[in-house]
């Protein structure tokens, strides 16, 4: 099977490829990424030399590039990870989110439906629990929770979800959707809460926390998320949505306190020295109070369960960042951007077998 992965050089996509390319030599994995600021091909060094992996630099917001890509490769399965995903960035500059998340998804669907025997192929769309809006202190998001997005990011993802379902109903496409909670783990760009706090702790920098730190999120270890997507692709039903969560609700302040204690234990310092770095900053606009996922449909239908607890996942994540300082420094200095442009600048949608 030829599997086209969008956004495979990003955090979740690269972890998915690192997990499944070596396990499935019978499939060809085509990684399509425009290599934006948070994409990093150095995260894929473990699979870059494998014969069933290919990289193509292309922008899904460019209709011509997408049409060429689908015409040349005719994938049997599309797994759509690519997205602008940082809420703060969406507040500062929402247009990029419309282009990547809405226009990009539309372009993929248009090209997908033009493929020969399109109705026999599968389009898997990866989305977020943020489309549901905010919960009170009780209850959980289910697959039938009404959409109520609060940020430009979540609105753009809600629009892309609707396009996927509409194309399935209108054109008879096979689609499946997953809406996940907050991901964390190795190789995450250090603008997100957990890697940012880990790196600030290592360098003894302040730990800024929005508002009173009482916003609640469900945390999902990235490998568990990858396994959930693979399970839905193989065991799920066409046209269905599956929520993916780690069953690990934590307030933001509790997450940071846990990170302080784990980093302290891993680096041999007193926890109080790191806990004293915490401070509170003005809350961001439209900050949802609580997200919580009911993943029972996924568990019952596809036999999936998260393998990591919050504690085990956080220990693995902290250890990875401590052990991979070269990766961290290349990302933070921007050195990896120069490497990308040297190796891929101006190549457009040209395939790079040795990426």
C-alpha positions as CSV (number, residue, x, y, z in Angstrom):
1,X,0.0,0.0,0.0
2,X,1.2,3.5,-0.7
3,X,0.4,5.8,2.3
4,X,0.7,9.6,1.9
5,X,1.4,11.4,5.2
6,X,0.9,15.1,5.3
7,X,2.9,17.0,7.9
8,X,5.2,14.1,8.5
9,X,8.1,16.3,9.5
10,X,6.1,17.8,12.4
11,X,5.8,16.6,15.9
12,X,3.0,14.0,15.7
13,X,3.7,13.0,12.1
14,X,7.4,12.4,12.6
15,X,6.7,10.2,15.7
16,X,4.1,8.3,13.7
17,X,6.6,7.7,10.9
18,X,9.4,6.7,13.3
19,X,7.0,4.2,14.8
20,X,5.4,2.5,11.8
21,X,7.9,2.8,8.8
22,X,10.3,0.2,10.3
23,X,7.4,-2.1,11.4
24,X,5.7,-2.2,8.0
25,X,8.2,-2.7,5.1
26,X,5.3,-3.9,3.0
27,X,3.9,-0.3,2.8
28,X,5.5,2.7,1.1
29,X,5.3,5.9,3.3
30,X,5.3,9.1,1.4
31,X,6.0,12.1,3.7
32,X,4.7,15.4,2.4
33,X,5.6,18.5,4.3
34,X,6.3,22.2,3.4
35,X,8.9,22.3,6.1
36,X,7.5,25.3,8.0
37,X,9.1,26.6,11.2
38,X,8.1,23.6,13.4
39,X,9.0,20.9,10.9
40,X,12.3,19.1,11.3
41,X,13.6,16.4,9.1
42,X,16.3,15.6,11.6
43,X,13.5,14.1,13.7
44,X,13.3,11.4,10.9
45,X,16.9,10.4,10.7
46,X,16.0,6.9,12.0
47,X,13.8,6.2,9.0
48,X,15.3,8.4,6.3
49,X,17.5,5.6,4.8
50,X,14.8,2.9,4.7
51,X,13.6,1.8,1.3
52,X,9.9,2.2,2.1
53,X,10.2,5.9,3.1
54,X,10.1,8.9,0.7
55,X,10.0,12.6,1.3
56,X,8.4,15.2,-0.9
57,X,8.5,18.9,-0.1
58,X,5.2,20.4,-1.0
59,X,2.7,22.9,0.5
60,X,-0.8,21.6,0.8
61,X,-2.1,25.2,0.5
62,X,-0.8,25.2,-3.1
63,X,-3.5,23.6,-5.2
64,X,-1.1,22.9,-8.1
65,X,1.4,21.2,-6.0
66,X,-1.2,19.0,-4.4
67,X,-2.8,18.0,-7.7
68,X,0.6,17.1,-9.1
69,X,1.4,15.1,-6.0
70,X,-1.7,13.0,-6.1
71,X,-1.6,12.5,-9.9
72,X,2.0,11.2,-9.7
73,X,1.7,9.0,-6.6
74,X,-2.0,7.9,-6.4
75,X,-2.0,7.0,-2.7
76,X,-4.4,4.3,-1.4
77,X,-4.4,5.9,2.0
78,X,-4.0,9.5,3.1
79,X,-3.3,10.4,6.7
80,X,-3.7,14.1,7.2
81,X,-1.6,15.4,10.1
82,X,-0.5,18.8,8.5
83,X,-1.8,21.8,10.4
84,X,-0.9,25.0,12.0
85,X,-1.6,24.1,15.6
86,X,-0.4,26.7,18.1
87,X,-3.3,28.7,19.6
88,X,-1.2,31.7,20.6
89,X,0.0,32.0,17.0
90,X,-3.5,31.8,15.7
91,X,-4.6,34.7,17.8
92,X,-1.6,36.8,16.6
93,X,-2.0,35.8,12.9
94,X,-5.1,33.8,12.0
95,X,-4.7,33.9,8.2
96,X,-2.0,31.3,8.1
97,X,-4.3,28.9,10.0
98,X,-7.1,29.4,7.4
99,X,-4.6,28.7,4.6
100,X,-3.0,25.6,6.1
101,X,-6.0,24.0,7.9
102,X,-9.0,25.0,5.8
103,X,-7.6,25.6,2.3
104,X,-5.0,22.9,2.7
105,X,-7.6,20.3,3.7
106,X,-9.9,21.4,0.9
107,X,-7.0,21.0,-1.7
108,X,-6.3,17.5,-0.4
109,X,-9.9,16.4,-0.6
110,X,-10.3,17.8,-4.1
111,X,-7.2,16.0,-5.3
112,X,-8.2,12.8,-3.5
113,X,-11.7,12.6,-5.1
114,X,-10.1,12.9,-8.5
115,X,-8.1,9.7,-8.1
116,X,-9.1,6.6,-10.0
117,X,-11.5,4.5,-7.9
118,X,-11.4,7.2,-5.2
119,X,-14.2,5.5,-3.4
120,X,-12.0,2.5,-2.7
121,X,-9.3,4.6,-1.0
122,X,-9.2,6.0,2.5
123,X,-8.8,9.5,3.8
124,X,-7.9,9.7,7.6
125,X,-8.2,13.2,9.1
126,X,-6.4,14.0,12.3
127,X,-8.1,16.7,14.4
128,X,-8.4,18.1,17.9
129,X,-10.7,18.2,20.9
130,X,-10.5,22.0,20.8
131,X,-13.3,22.0,18.2
132,X,-15.7,21.2,21.0
133,X,-15.0,24.4,23.0
134,X,-14.9,24.5,26.8
135,X,-16.2,22.1,29.4
136,X,-17.3,23.0,32.9
137,X,-16.0,21.1,35.9
138,X,-17.9,18.0,35.0
139,X,-18.5,15.9,31.9
140,X,-16.5,14.8,28.9
141,X,-16.4,15.4,25.2
142,X,-17.9,12.7,23.1
143,X,-18.1,12.2,19.4
144,X,-21.6,13.9,19.4
145,X,-20.6,17.0,21.4
146,X,-21.6,20.1,19.4
147,X,-18.8,22.1,17.9
148,X,-18.1,25.4,19.7
149,X,-14.6,26.5,18.8
150,X,-13.1,29.4,20.8
151,X,-9.9,30.4,18.9
152,X,-8.9,30.9,15.3
153,X,-7.0,27.7,15.5
154,X,-9.9,25.6,16.7
155,X,-12.3,27.3,14.3
156,X,-10.0,26.4,11.4
157,X,-9.8,22.8,12.5
158,X,-13.6,22.7,12.9
159,X,-14.0,23.9,9.4
160,X,-11.6,21.3,8.1
161,X,-13.6,18.5,10.0
162,X,-16.8,19.7,8.3
163,X,-15.2,19.7,4.9
164,X,-14.0,16.1,5.4
165,X,-17.5,14.9,6.3
166,X,-19.2,17.0,3.6
167,X,-16.9,15.5,0.9
168,X,-17.6,12.0,2.2
169,X,-21.4,12.5,2.0
170,X,-21.3,14.4,-1.3
171,X,-18.8,12.4,-3.3
172,X,-18.9,9.0,-1.6
173,X,-15.4,9.1,-0.2
174,X,-14.2,6.8,2.5
175,X,-13.1,9.0,5.5
176,X,-12.4,8.5,9.2
177,X,-11.7,11.2,11.7
178,X,-9.9,11.3,15.1
179,X,-10.1,14.2,17.5
180,X,-7.3,14.0,20.1
181,X,-6.5,15.8,23.3
182,X,-3.1,17.6,24.0
183,X,-0.2,15.6,22.7
184,X,3.3,15.5,24.4
185,X,6.4,13.5,24.0
186,X,9.8,13.5,22.2
187,X,10.6,15.9,19.3
188,X,7.9,18.5,20.1
189,X,8.8,22.0,19.0
190,X,9.6,24.0,22.2
191,X,6.7,26.5,21.8
192,X,4.3,24.1,23.5
193,X,3.8,24.0,27.2
194,X,5.7,20.8,28.2
195,X,8.9,21.1,26.1
196,X,9.0,24.8,26.9
197,X,8.9,24.2,30.6
198,X,11.4,21.4,30.5
199,X,14.0,23.5,28.7
200,X,13.3,26.5,30.9
201,X,13.8,24.3,33.9
202,X,17.1,23.0,32.6
203,X,18.3,26.6,32.1
204,X,16.7,27.9,35.3
205,X,14.5,30.4,33.4
206,X,11.1,31.6,34.6
207,X,8.1,29.3,34.1
208,X,5.2,31.5,32.9
209,X,1.7,30.1,33.6
210,X,-1.5,31.7,32.1
211,X,-4.0,33.1,34.6
212,X,-4.2,31.1,37.8
213,X,-3.0,27.9,36.1
214,X,-6.4,26.2,36.7
215,X,-7.2,25.4,33.0
216,X,-7.5,21.7,32.7
217,X,-6.3,19.5,29.8
218,X,-6.2,15.8,29.0
219,X,-2.7,14.8,28.1
220,X,-2.0,12.1,25.5
221,X,1.5,10.6,24.9
222,X,2.3,10.9,21.3
223,X,3.1,7.2,20.7
224,X,-0.3,6.3,22.2
225,X,-1.9,8.8,19.7
226,X,0.0,7.1,16.8
227,X,-1.2,3.7,17.9
228,X,-4.8,5.0,18.1
229,X,-4.7,6.3,14.5
230,X,-3.3,3.0,13.3
231,X,-6.0,1.2,15.1
232,X,-8.8,3.4,13.6
233,X,-7.3,2.9,10.1
234,X,-7.4,-0.9,10.5
235,X,-10.4,-1.5,12.8
236,X,-12.5,1.7,12.5
237,X,-15.6,2.2,10.4
238,X,-15.9,4.6,7.4
239,X,-17.6,7.9,8.1
240,X,-17.0,7.6,11.9
241,X,-15.3,10.0,14.3
242,X,-13.2,8.6,17.2
243,X,-12.1,10.7,20.2
244,X,-8.5,10.0,21.4
245,X,-7.5,10.8,25.0
246,X,-5.1,9.8,27.6
247,X,-7.4,9.8,30.6
248,X,-4.9,12.1,32.3
249,X,-6.7,15.3,33.2
250,X,-4.3,17.9,34.9
251,X,-4.5,21.6,35.6
252,X,-1.7,23.5,33.9
253,X,-0.2,24.4,37.3
254,X,-0.2,20.7,38.2
255,X,1.6,19.8,35.0
256,X,4.3,22.4,35.7
257,X,4.7,21.2,39.3
258,X,5.2,17.6,38.0
259,X,7.8,18.7,35.5
260,X,9.7,20.6,38.3
261,X,9.8,17.5,40.4
262,X,10.8,15.1,37.5
263,X,13.5,17.5,36.2
264,X,14.8,17.9,39.7
265,X,15.0,14.2,40.2
266,X,16.7,13.6,36.8
267,X,19.3,16.4,37.3
268,X,20.0,16.0,41.0
269,X,18.7,19.3,42.4
270,X,16.1,20.1,45.1
271,X,12.5,20.5,43.8
272,X,12.0,23.7,45.7
273,X,14.8,25.3,43.6
274,X,12.8,24.7,40.5
275,X,9.3,25.2,41.9
276,X,10.4,28.8,42.8
277,X,10.7,29.6,39.0
278,X,6.9,29.4,38.6
279,X,5.0,32.7,38.0
280,X,1.7,33.7,36.6
281,X,1.0,35.9,33.6
282,X,-2.0,37.5,32.0
283,X,-4.4,34.9,30.6
284,X,-4.8,34.6,26.8
285,X,-8.0,35.6,25.1
286,X,-10.7,32.9,24.8
287,X,-8.7,30.5,27.0
288,X,-11.0,27.4,27.3
289,X,-11.3,26.3,30.9
290,X,-11.4,22.5,30.6
291,X,-11.0,19.7,28.0
292,X,-11.7,16.1,28.9
293,X,-12.1,13.2,26.5
294,X,-14.4,10.2,26.6
295,X,-12.4,7.7,24.4
296,X,-14.6,4.7,25.1
297,X,-15.9,4.4,21.5
298,X,-12.3,4.1,20.3
299,X,-11.4,1.6,23.0
300,X,-14.5,-0.6,22.4
301,X,-14.5,-0.5,18.6
302,X,-10.8,-0.7,17.9
303,X,-9.3,-2.4,21.0
304,X,-7.1,0.6,21.8
305,X,-5.9,1.7,25.3
306,X,-3.2,4.2,26.2
307,X,0.0,2.5,27.2
308,X,1.4,5.4,29.1
309,X,0.2,7.0,32.3
310,X,0.9,10.7,32.7
311,X,3.8,10.0,35.1
312,X,5.4,7.4,32.8
313,X,5.0,9.6,29.8
314,X,6.4,12.7,31.5
315,X,9.5,10.7,32.7
316,X,10.1,9.5,29.1
317,X,9.7,13.0,27.7
318,X,12.0,14.7,30.2
319,X,14.6,12.0,29.7
320,X,14.4,12.4,25.9
321,X,15.0,16.2,26.0
322,X,17.9,15.8,28.5
323,X,19.5,13.1,26.3
324,X,19.0,15.0,23.0
325,X,20.6,18.3,23.6
326,X,22.0,18.5,20.0
327,X,18.5,18.3,18.6
328,X,17.2,20.9,21.1
329,X,20.0,23.4,20.4
330,X,19.6,23.0,16.6
331,X,15.9,23.8,16.9
332,X,16.3,26.7,19.3
333,X,19.2,28.3,17.4
334,X,17.5,27.8,14.0
335,X,20.4,25.8,12.7
336,X,18.1,23.1,11.4
337,X,16.4,25.7,9.2
338,X,19.7,26.4,7.4
339,X,20.2,22.6,7.0
340,X,16.7,22.3,5.4
341,X,17.2,25.2,3.0
342,X,20.6,23.9,2.0
343,X,19.2,20.4,1.3
344,X,15.7,21.2,0.1
345,X,15.6,24.9,-0.8
346,X,13.9,25.5,-4.2
347,X,13.1,21.8,-4.7
348,X,9.3,22.4,-4.6
349,X,7.5,19.1,-4.9
350,X,10.5,17.1,-6.0
351,X,10.9,13.7,-4.3
352,X,13.9,13.1,-2.1
353,X,14.5,9.4,-1.6
354,X,17.4,9.9,0.8
355,X,15.8,12.5,3.0
